[in-house]
Amino acid sequence: MKARHQRLILIGASLAVLGIGAALVLTAFRQNLVFFFTPSQVAAGQAPRTGIFRVGGLVEPGSVRRQADGVTVAFVVSDHARKVQVQYRGALPDLFKEGRGAVVQGRLAEGRLFVAQQVLAKHDENYMPAEAAYALQKGQAQGQAAMRTLAGVER
């Protein structure tokens, strides 16, 4: 076999190995990719019906309810416009409180119930993911517009 053919075989084998490696990396990346949705997007049906994703917003004051088993907790996450009922089984983070920001990761169950596998609490007063901050501002503006509309109707 000539040296030229050996180099072509080596280049072809190298490209095949690189292609397989890239395919494996992209497959692993896709399986671990978790998207963020707001409660408004979940209510609008934009969130996936199957698969894991994150929902973020504020924990509604007075919504945290602990079940009799002592491990299961139900609460509501809101973006001021829409609400998502969340159920979580496990220990909550120390910074988890009503009226504070939280991001939950899990999947939708029947009847718009979000079953969380992980709860992430806001760790600093000045920090909030850009998507969550935007969603809260947008939801608050929609809520205020709805209140003005209701006030105009009641007059």
N, C-alpha and C positions, 0 to 999 in steps of 0.2 A: 504494500500500500504506500502511496506517495505521501510525502509530508503535507502536501496541500489537502488531501483527503482526510488526513488525521486531524488537521486544524479545523476543518469544516465539521467533522464529527464532534470534536471537543466543544466548538462554539454551539452547535445544535443541542448537545447534552446540557451545556451550561444554561442555555435559554429555557430548556424544558424544566430544569431544576428551579430556576428563578420563577418561572410561571407557576409551578406547583406551590412554591413557598408563598408567593403573593396571594394565590387563591386561598391557602390556609389562613394567612393573616387576615384577609378580608372577611372570611367566614367567621373567624373568632371575634373580630371587631363588630360584625353585624349582630351576632348573638348577644353581645354585652352592651350594645347601644340601647340606652334608655331615654325616651323623649319626655319632655316636660309639657304639661297641659294645665290650663287654668280651669277652675270650676265652671266658668262660662263655656269654655270649649267642650268640656265633658258633657254639660247639659245640652249643648247643641249637636252632640253626636260626632264631634270631630276626633275624639279619642278612640283608639282601637278597642273593639269589643273583646278581642282576645289578645293576650300578650301583656307584658309588664311595661308600665310607664309611671311617670311621677305626676302628682298633683300638688300644687302649692298655693298657699294663701294664709289667711289668718284663722286661728282656731276661735270659733264663735264663743263668746262668753256665756257660761251656763250650759254649754252643750256636752261637756265631758261627763260621761256616765260609766262607772265601773260595774262590771257584771258580778254576779255572786261568786264566781269561781276565783275572783281576785286577780286574774291574769288578763282577761279580755276587757278592752276599753272601747267605747263608742264615742265619737265626737264628730263635729261638723267643721269642715274647712270651707271658707268663703272668700270671694274676691270682691265683696260688697255688692255684686250684682246677682250672682248665683251661689248655691251651696251644694256641697257634696257630703253625703253621709259616709263616714269612715269607720271601719271596724278593725281593730288591731289586737293581736294576741301576743303579749310579751311585756317586757319592762320598757317604760317610756324614758326618754332622755331626761336628765335633771333639769334642763332648761325649758322643757315642754310646759307651757302654761296657757290658760285661756286668754284670748286677746292678743296673743303673740303669733309671729309667723312660724309656719311649719311646712315642710315638704314631706309628703308620704309617697312611698314607692310600693306598688302592688298591681292588682288587676281588678277590673270591674266584675262584679257578680250580678246575679239577677236583681232587677228592680233598682238599678242605679246605685247599689251599695258598693263602695270601694273597699276591698279587703286588702289592707296594707300588710306588707311583709317587713317594712322598715319605716321608721319615723325619724326624720331629721329635724331638730329644733333650731331655730335661729339663735346663733351664738353671740351676736353682738348687736347692740341697738342701731348701729350705723350701717350694718351689712344686710343686704337682701339681694338675691339674684336679680339681674336686670329684667328678666322675663316676669318674675313675680312682682317686682315693683311696678312695671308697666301695667300688668293685669290689675293690680289693686287700684292704681290711678284711674284706669279706664272704667273699672267696675264702680268706683266711687262716683265718677262723673255720670255714669248711666243711672246710678241710684239717685243722685241729686236731681237729674232731669226728670226721673219718674216721680219724685216727691213734688217737684214744681208742677208737673202735669196734674197730679192728684189734688194739689192745693188749688189749682185753677178750676178743677171740676167741682170741688166742694163749695166754692163760693156762691 
